């Protein structure tokens, strides 16, 4: 029985001292940092801006080549905190046409002042020209 324990201990020592195991652990740890997972991330990010829209005219931009973690995050619209896509579209639908709304993002703490034109054929969201999605929690696509 003691010989069996000694064999198990030798096998465990051989596995731990193997360079292949350390090599594998190194790449697992590097992969976890590359994924850059965040458990407390909520809110919405800009997923696209329609050309010639009110948002584009207000100098808002969207680069589809940005990494997921560097997308522009929307914090508030007209001082209404935005944490979900539903809150974003509700705040936009409550805005009055022919007025200016203030959109505060992580890239512009003072906010973008976006003029919503009077157009009864389009909704406020169509006039604004921003599509949003839930903020990503990692760099995985």
C-alpha positions, 0 to 999 in steps of 0.5 A: 500500500505504501508503494502504491502511494509512492507511485501516485506521488511520483506520477503527480510530481512528474506531471507537475514538473513537466514543461508541457503542463507549465506551457499549457497553464501559461497559455490558459492564463494569457487567454483569460487576460485576452478575453478580458471578461467583465462581470459588472458591465451593463449598459448599451454601446453604439452598434452603428450610425446611419449616414447623414443622420442627426447623430452623424451631423452632431459628429458622432462616429462608429468604427466597425473595426474597433475592438468590442471593449472600446466601443462608445458606451452611452451613459445618459440621454437628457440626464436619463441614465441608460442601462438597457436597450429598452431604456435607450429607445424609451428615452429617444421616443420621449424626446420631442422632435424639433429639439436638441437632445444631449447624449453623454458617452464614455468618449464625450463627458460633456455630451453630444448635442443632437438636433432631432428634426421635425419629420412626421414620417420617421420615428425619433429613433430613425431621425437620430440614426443610432443603433445600440446593443447591450455592452459586451462583457468580453472581447469574444466575437 
